[in-house]
Amino acid sequence: DTSLAEVNSFSPSMPISPSSMINQYKFEDEPELRDLFITVDDPESHITAIETFITYRVVTKTSRGEFDSSEYEVRRRYQDFLWLKSKLEEAHPTLIIPPLPEKFIMKGMVERFSDEFIETRRKALHKFLNRIADHPTLTFNEDFKIFLTAQAWELSSHKKQGPGLLSRMGQTVRAVASSVRGGVKNRPETFTEMNDYIETFSQKINVLDKIAHRIYKEEREYFNEMKEYGPIHTLWSASEEDIADSLKGVASCIDKCCKATEKRMAGLSENLLPILHEYVLYSEILMGVLKRRDQIQGELDSRVDALANKKTEKDLFSEEIGKLEDKVECANNALKADWDRWKQNMQCDMRSTFTNVAENNLRYYEECLATWESFLASQRVYLHVEEDSEDTP
């Protein structure tokens, strides 16, 4: 079901077993059918007189015939990933290009070049390349192949072969001119529904992202406060001989709960927060894709209007309109197919993410509950032993 209501709620009816539910959703690209495997790892710092930056090792293994070798290993920096994304957007303006992490991802939560920041970015870059590799069209892009296989100097040389400044300015001027012409007159209803859908989706995913960050912040504050209580009870036990063992037991329980809380925080920062933020970025990308489709449609509409007002050069205009009609049809078909694929991925990601969060929360509360129940049971036994010893003459 791809209705707007389902995604708006983010709460589809769930089977008894969350794991069995996730297994119901399969994709066309099963692992055994894949012929391109990419790994991003081994971050390395580089310090020069001008700048400090990180490079990542990109290892590619493939059985495709268009590759000269079955395995490649190159190093890439963040700017190289940005270049690849811009080239994919340029070549496929109405396809949904996966998002990259921002220049300063999770600003305010981690420091730039810290181990946590670098690992968060590495995972995001790894996902970015593998989403492209799994895409039925983007995976065969020539710039993507060059990114995976070319050595640093070769990639640098290839980048210089891009369009010049004047060409890029011309593209920008045309895009701006197209965007300010007003609303598209002949936009199909399908794309109006897409636009409404993504506006609602964007609002809700941004709210979810903010709530998740607030939960994480409150959890960290709780964790920092709880860390202080264990040592306090241990120090207290030194001055209270009668209840020293009980106080040490409380300190031990607090310590175990503290470790469980830290583990749950790690789950939030590694699984929930990146997924939600990725789809915040996706919502922005989708709005851009829909605008680019409307620009193509607007260009066709303007030519049709011009043809209606001109009595001469009809043959020339008719030929140009025919080409634009083909371009619009290709753009529409590409976006429709990518839209369905994106929704399927998004719904599966949301289900698995929130199911994992729920399961992690259950494990956390069960662990903490078992810790305190075990402690209380030991105290009851201790009290019974004391009472029996007092009754004995």
FIMAR-225485 format. One record per residue: residue in three letters; z, y, x of N, C-alpha, C in turn. Coordinates in pm, whole numbers, plus 50000, padded with zeros to 5 digits. Each point is the difference from the previous one (the first is absolute). Example, Ala and Ser with C-alpha at 12.3 -4.5 7.8 and 13.67 -1.06 7.14 Angstrom:
// FIMAR-225485
ALA507804943151319500005011949911500005012050090 SER499285010549965500065011950082500735010949923 
// end
This chain:
// FIMAR-225485
ASP500004988150086500005011949914500005012350088 THR498965008249986499915011950082500275012649920 SER500734998749892500285011649916500935009550070 LEU499915012849961500835010350060501474997649972 ALA500294994949879501404998049961500714990550093 GLU499294989750047500684990050085500445006250131 VAL499125007750062500355005750130500995011549984 ASN499925006949887500965010749977501424994849995 SER500174988349941501354994649985500504993750128 PHE499104994050080500384992650121501024989049968 SER500014995249877500964989649965499354989549910 PRO499024992350053499384989649920500994988949972 SER499724992449894500904988949969500004990250115 MET501174995450039500134992050122500354985749967 PRO499364990350066500394986149984501414997750054 ILE500514988049978501374996950043500125000950150 SER499024994550072500054999950146499115011050056 PRO500585010050071499185010650059498984994550099 SER500384989850077499094994450099498784993949932 SER500234992849889498884993849931499105010649939 MET500605011349960499225011049944499035005550104 ILE500495002450122499165005750105498854990550032 ASN500284987149997498984990250034498874999349899 GLN500235005849880498954999749899498865009450034 TYR500265009850086498995010250030499324996850132 LYS498754995649989499224996450118498865010050018 PHE499555001550121498915009250029498764992050038 GLU498865007049992498754993450035499994996250148 ASP500625008350083499984997650145501194991350040 GLU499894987249981501074991050040500024998950152 PRO501194997750061500094999950147499024990550066 GLU499774988149938499154990350066498535004350000 LEU499635009949917498625004649995499765012150090 ARG501035005450056499855011950084499364996650133 ASP499205009350052499344997950129500285011550096 LEU500995008549965500355011250086501515002249994 PHE500654998350115501465001250008500355010850102 ILE500835009449958500345011550085501515001250011 THR500475002750121501425002150026500205012950077 VAL500935008349953500385012350071501414998050054 ASP500175000650133501314997750059500125007150134 ASP501054997050074500225004950137499825015250015 PRO500805008149930499915014650018500385004050143 GLU499305009750053500235004250139499965015350008 SER501015005850063500085014750013499165004850117 HIS499355011549981499205006350105500445014650012 ILE500375004150120500465013750023499075006650100 THR499365010949956499115007550088500535014350010 ALA499325007950080500415013950015499785008049872 ILE499104995049914499635007449879500744994949877 GLU500154986849990500564994349878500694986650027 THR500764995749900500614986849999499504992849875 PHE499534987850017499484992749884500234985050018 ILE499804992849890500184985549998498674993349977 THR499724989350073498844991749971500494986349953 TYR499164993649920500324986849946498894990250038 ARG500414987750028499004989850029499424994849869 VAL498684999349991499314994749883499264987450043 VAL500454988649952499394987150034499214995149879 THR498744996750022499114995449894499484986150033 LYS500114991049903499424986650012499064997949882 THR498794995450030498994998849894499034988750029 SER499394995249892498934990050013498685005549947 ARG499925013049980498785006049948498905000650105 GLY498774998049954498874999750092499655013550058 GLU500305011049928499625013250050500875004850116 PHE501084992850029500855003350114499534991950122 ASP499985006550116499544993350122501024990150055 SER501265001849963501064991250049500894996149882 SER500804989750022500904995649892501365006950007 GLU500285007150109501305006650013499865012950081 TYR500705010549952499985013050067501425005350010 GLU500235007750106501305006650017499765014150052 VAL500405009949920499835014050038501315007449973 ARG500105012050054501165008549972499525012449926 ARG500745003649897499635011449917501225008849975 ARG499765013049993501055009549964499795004549856 TYR500965007349949499965004049859498755008049967 GLN499575008850090498805008049975498774991349980 ASP499944988450065498874990949983499984994349858 PHE501184997149947500084995149862499555010849902 LEU500395012650028499565011149915498485001350003 TRP499424998550118498545000750012499344989149915 LEU500524987750007499434989049923500085003049851 LYS501135004849955500165003149857498995010649956 SER499815010450081499065010649963498564994749996 LYS499664990950092498664994250002499774991149878 LEU501014992749959499874991549881499845008649875 GLU500755011049991499885009049885498625006549997 GLU499495003250117498685006250010498904990349957 ALA500124987450042498974990149969500134994549858 HIS501234999749947500234994249868500865009649916 PRO499425011149955500815010349933500634995649868 THR499454989849935500574995849872500674986350008 LEU500344995850120500854988150017501425004550031 ILE500964991549969501425003550019500404995750141 ILE500065009550091500364997250139501524999050009 PRO500554989650063501464998750010500635012050070 PRO501235003449965500655011650062500554996850139 LEU500095010450080500694999350129501365006749985 PRO500984996150082501275007449998499775014350047 GLU500795009349946499845013950042500375001550147 LYS499715011850052500285002850142501484997950030 PHE500865004249907501444998250016500524992449878 ILE499844987049999500414991949886501524999949987 MET500485000349876501444999649970500725011350075 LYS499425012049997500595011350070501425002649950 GLY500915002150091501395002549964500844987550000 MET499344988150004500754987549999500004993550138 VAL498925001650073499944994350135499405010450095 GLU500324999050127499485009350099498674994950054 ARG499145009550030498714996350058500204993250134 PHE499244989350024500044992050122501274991450010 SER500824999849897501114990549999499434986149972 ASP500764989750034499534986249978499724997549853 GLU500855005649913499824998049856498715006649951 PHE499755012250047498785007149962498754992450047 ILE500014995650124498834993250058499744986849927 GLU501074992749967499824987349930499505002249857 THR500515010449933499535003249865498515003350003 ARG499605008050099498595003650011499154987950036 ARG500484991650090499234988150039499684991349879 LYS501014997849916499794991849880498965006449907 ALA500095013449987499065007049912498574999250054 LEU499845001350131498674999150061499454985849989 HIS500884990150016499604986049984499494997549858 LYS500725005149902499594998249861498705007449972 PHE499845012050056498785007949980498764992150044 LEU500044994550121498844992750052499744987249922 ASN501074993149959499794987549928499535002349856 ARG500385011249941499455003349868498505002750011 ILE499595006650107498575002250021499284986750024 ALA500624991450082499394987050031499834991549875 ASP500905001349903499944992149877499085006249895 HIS499545012250024499165006849901498574994650010 PRO499374996749888498664993750004498915008950058 THR500185013149998498985009250054500425006350131 LEU501215005550005500465007150119500044991150123 THR500274987149979500144990950114498724998850082 PHE498835003649941498724999050072499525013750050 ASN500865010149993499635013250049499844999750152 GLU498955006550050499704999650143501065007250082 ASP500525011249948501055007250073501284991850009 PHE500284992149898501164991050002499844989650110 LYS498804994650012499724990250106500185006350138 ILE499485012150016500145007050129501465002750031 PHE500775004149899501435002650019500714987450052 LEU499634988349949500664987650038499574994750136 THR498805003650044499434993350118499795009050121 ALA499795013049980499635008850112501215003350087 GLN499765000750130501055004650090500195015149980 ALA501085005350058500385013949973498865009750032 TRP499354998450117498945009450039498774998449909 GLU499744987649954498874997849909500265006549865 LEU501244998849951500345006149872499915015250010 SER500495005550111499935014450021498565004949999 SER499124992550065498575003650004499394999149860 HIS500404989849924499464998349864500445011349908 LYS501245004650017500515011049917499175012650018 LYS499515002350123499235012250029498634999849935 GLN499564988349952498694999049936500045003749852 GLY501195004049951500145003549859499265012849968 PRO500025004349872499305012249959500575012350069 GLY499135009750029500435012250067500785009049907 LEU500455011350057500825009449925499255005849882 LEU498725003950022499225006149892499774990149886 SER499744987450036499804989849897501274998149919 ARG501144999650071501284998049929500305012049911 MET499655012250049500225012049919499134999649875 GLY498774995250017499104999049885500534990549895 GLN500544988650044500584990449907501185006249927 THR500815007550074501175006349937499595010249897 VAL499005008350035499535010349907499454993649873 ARG499214989550016499444993349882501094994149913 ALA501024994050065501094993949924500785010549923 VAL500285011650067500745010749933499185005849886 ALA498715002250025499145005749896499944990849879 SER499914986950027499954990349891501304999749922 SER501125001650071501304998849935500345011949912 VAL499355011750026500365011949923499025002649885 ARG499104990949976499035002149892500594997849862 GLY501194994849994500604997449870500054985149972 GLY500444996649882500144986049963498664993149989 VAL499994987050020498794992149990499674997849853 LYS498785003049962499644999449858499814985749952 ASN499374991850083499604986749955500824988950065 ARG501255002850028500844989750061500234988649901 PRO499734987550041500254988649911501484998949963 GLU500284994949882501384999049952500864991550093 THR499394990050063500734991350092500725008050109 PHE499305009950054500575007650112500995010749952 THR499845004349876501035008749941501294992349983 GLU499894987449956501184991449986500634997250136 MET499174997850101500524998150136500795012250045 ASN499455011749975500655012450042501355001649931 ASP500054997449869501275000749926501004989750053 TYR499484988250026500854989150051500665004050132 ILE499195005250092500545002850133500945011949997 GLU499795009549909500955011149987501374994949956 THR500004990949901501274994249954500614991350109 PHE499164992150065500494991450108500625008350112 SER499345010950036500495008650108501385005649967 GLN500185004649877501305005349959501094989450012 LYS499714988049951501024989549997500304994450139 ILE498974998450083500244994450133500745010150087 ASN499765013049978500755010250073501475000149959 VAL500264998049871501384999249953500694987850060 LEU499314988749999500574987750059500285001950149 ASP499105006650069500175002450144501235008550026 LYS500195010649920501175008650018501304992649968 ILE499994992049893501204992449964500364990150110 ALA498984993150054500254990250106500605006650123 HIS499515011850037500555007150115501435004549973 ARG500285004249875501365004149967500964988150006 ILE499544988449950500824987950006500294996350144 TYR498975000850084500194996650142500985009650066 LYS499895012949968500905009950058501444997549957 GLU500214997249870501354997349949500564987150061 GLU499114990150018500434987350060500445002150145 ARG499295008550071500375002950140501355007350005 GLU500225009449910501285007149997501144990349969 TYR499774991149904501004989749966500294991050120 PHE498944996150070500134991450118500825006950109 ASN499705012850026500725007450104501495001549967 GLU500315002049873501405001049960500704986450010 MET499294989549958500614986750000500294995350142 LYS499205004250098500224995950139501365004650052 GLU500535010749941501275005550048501204992349945 TYR499834993149887501164993849935500484987450071 GLY499094992450061500414987850070500985002950113 PRO499645008550096500925003550109501315006049951 ILE499955007749890501245005849947500974989149956 HIS499494989849930500874989049955500514991750118 THR499174998850103500454992750120501145007450069 LEU499865013250013501085008050059501254999749913 TRP499825000249872501124999649906500804987150015 SER499284988950023500664986950011500974999550118 ALA499755008450104500864999950118501395005649970 SER500105008049894501315006149967500644993949876 GLU499384989849942500554993549879500014985050022 GLU501074994850059500054985850033499944991149876 ASP500665004249892500064991649881498624997849936 ILE499165009850008498684998649935498865001150102 ALA500344997450125499005001350106498804990949977 ASP500274987349963498884990549980499125004449883 SER500625005049894499225004549884499135012050037 LEU500575009350076499235011750040498834996350091 LYS500254990550090498914995350086498924993149917 GLY500454992849896499034993549910499145010249927 VAL500625010849954499255010749934499005006250098 ALA500445002350124499105005750102498814990950024 SER500264986850002498914990550020499015000249884 CYS500525000949877499135000649881499145012650003 ILE500615011150035499265012750007498894999050104 ASP500324993950113499014998450106498814991649953 LYS500284988949929498924991549949499155007449897 CYS500665007549912499265007749899499185011050066 CYS500545005550108499295010450074498704994550060 LYS500084988150056498814993750057498984996649891 ALA500504995649884499104997049889499315012749950 THR500745011149996499425012849958498935004750098 GLU500284998250129499025003950102498724991849986 LYS500154987349968498844991249981499205004549878 ARG500705003949892499315004549880499265013250028 MET500615008850077499345012650037498724997350079 ALA500074990250089498814996650078498884995149909 GLY500384992349896499014995349905499335011449925 LEU500805010149964499455011749929499055007850090 SER500415002450125499195008250090498754992750048 GLU500054986750004498854992550052499044995749890 ASN500514998249877499164994549894499745009849885 LEU501065005449942499815008549882499415013750034 LEU500645007350091499585013850028498545000950049 PRO499574991650095498605001150045498984997149891 ILE500294990049914499054996449894499865011549901 LEU501135005649955499945011049904499265011950060 HIS500315003150126499365011750061498514997450023 GLU499654987850029498584996750016499235003049871 TYR500604996849886499315002549874500085014549956 VAL500965007650052499965014649984498745005350069 LEU499754995150121498805004250073498734995049930 TYR500064987949946498854994549927499655008949881 SER501035005249930499725008449883499235012550041 GLU500325005650117499285011750050498574996350037 ILE499854988250062498664995350039499134997949878 LEU500564994049895499234997249879499555012949931 MET500865010050000499595012949944498825005850077 GLY500044998650133498895004650083498724992449973 VAL500094986849982498824991849972499385003949866 LEU500835002249898499495003949869499335013850006 LYS500555009150082499375013250015498644998750068 ARG499914991250101498724998250068498964993949907 ARG500444990849913499064994449902499525010849905 ASP500935008849957499625010949911499055009850068 GLN500155001850132499095008950073498584994649999 ILE499874986950016498674993749994499425001649860 GLN500854997649899499575001749861499625014649973 GLY500795009450053499725014249980498675004250062 GLU499694994250118498735003150064498834995249915 LEU500144988249939498964995049910499865009049877 ASP501135003849942499965008549880499305013350029 SER500305005850117499395013050033498494998750017 ARG499534988850056498574997950017499314998049865 VAL500674992749911499444997949865499875013449927 ASP501025008650012499955013249938498895008450060 ALA499854999050133498955007850068498624995549954 LEU499834986849982498724994849955499675005049860 ALA501005000749916499795004649862499595014749996 ASN500415007850097499715014450001498755003650080 LYS499444990350071498835002950083498744994249936 LYS498935007650008498734995449944499104994350110 THR500285003350125499224994950112500864990850085 GLU499384993550097500674991050094500744988749928 LYS499514996149883500694989549923499974986750072 ASP498874997050066499894987250071501034999050112 LEU500155011150073500975000350111501424998249947 PHE500325007149893501344998949942500244986149942 SER499004994449938500144986749939500314989550106 GLU499315001250115500254990550109501425001450054 GLU500445012750015501365002550050501054995049901 ILE499735002149870500944995549897500084984849999 GLY498864993450020500014985450005500884994750112 LYS499915006550116500844995950113501485002549972 LEU500285011549936501395003149967500564990549896 GLU499164996149906500454990249898500374986750065 ASP499174995850097500324987750075501305001650077 LYS500195011950059501215002650079501244999749910 VAL499895006149883501135000049906500314985949952 GLU498954992349971500224986349953500684991550108 CYS499555001550124500644992650111501465004250016 ALA500245013149991501385005050014500884994749888 ASN499475000149878500784995049885500344985350015 ASN498984992050036500244985550013500974996950113 ALA499865007350112500914997750114501435003449962 LEU500195011349932501355004249963500614990749896 LYS499204995649904500524990849897500524987150064 ALA499194994250088500404987550066501255002150085 ASP500025011150075501155002750087501245003049918 TRP499825006749887501125003449912500694987449950 ASP499224990449951500584987549950500724992550111 ARG499405000050117500614993150114501305006850041 TRP499985013550002501215007550037501124997449899 LYS499704999949871501024997949899500624986150013 GLN499184990250029500514986550018500964999450119 ASN499605006250111500865000550118501295007549972 MET499875011549932501165008349970501004992749912 GLN499534993549895500904993049909500714988450071 CYS499264992950086500624989150075501035005450099 ASP499685011050069500945006050094501275004649930 MET499855006449885501165004949926500874988549951 ARG499374989749947500774988449952500784993650114 SER499314997250110500664993150111501085008850063 THR499735013150011500985009250062501285000749918 PHE499875002849870501195001449917500704986649978 THR499254989149999500634986849991500824997350125 ASN499455003250117500744998050125501265008650005 VAL499885012649953501165008849997501084994349909 ALA499604995149883500974994249906500674987750060 GLU499214991450064500574987950061500945003650115 ASN499625010050080500885004450110501305005849945 ASN499925007649890501215005549940500914988849948 LEU499404989949939500814988749951500714993150115 ARG499264997650109500614993450116501135008650057 TYR499785013150003501005009150055501294999549918 TYR499885001349868501215000149916500684986349998 GLU499214989250003500604986750006500774997950130 GLU499435005050110500664998650130501315007850004 CYS499955012549951501225008249999501054994249905 LEU499564995349884500924994249902500664987450057 ALA499204991550066500564987850059500995003250110 THR499745010550076500915004050107501375003749946 TRP500015008449895501285004549944500694989049921 GLU499234991649931500614988849926500684990350095 SER499354997350113500594991050098501315005850056 PHE499985013150025501215006550050501134999549897 LEU499705003249875501024999849895500564986049978 ALA499144989950008500464986149986500974996550112 SER499695004450121500914997150112501345007049982 GLN499985011849940501255007349975500854993149894 ARG499344994249899500754992749897500674987750059 VAL499274993050086500594988250067501175004350086 TYR499835011250071501065005050087501245003549918 LEU499825006049883501145003649913500714987649949 HIS499214989749960500614987649951500834993350110 VAL499505000350121500744993950113501295007550023 GLU499935013349991501225008050020501034997249890 GLU499524998949875500914997349889500654986450015 ASP499224990150042500564986550018501055000050110 SER499755007350108500945000350111501295007149959 GLU499915009849909501215006849954500814991349906 ASP499354991349923500714991149908500694988550072 THR499544996650118500574988950075501355004250061 PRO501104992849971501345003750053500074998150151 
// end
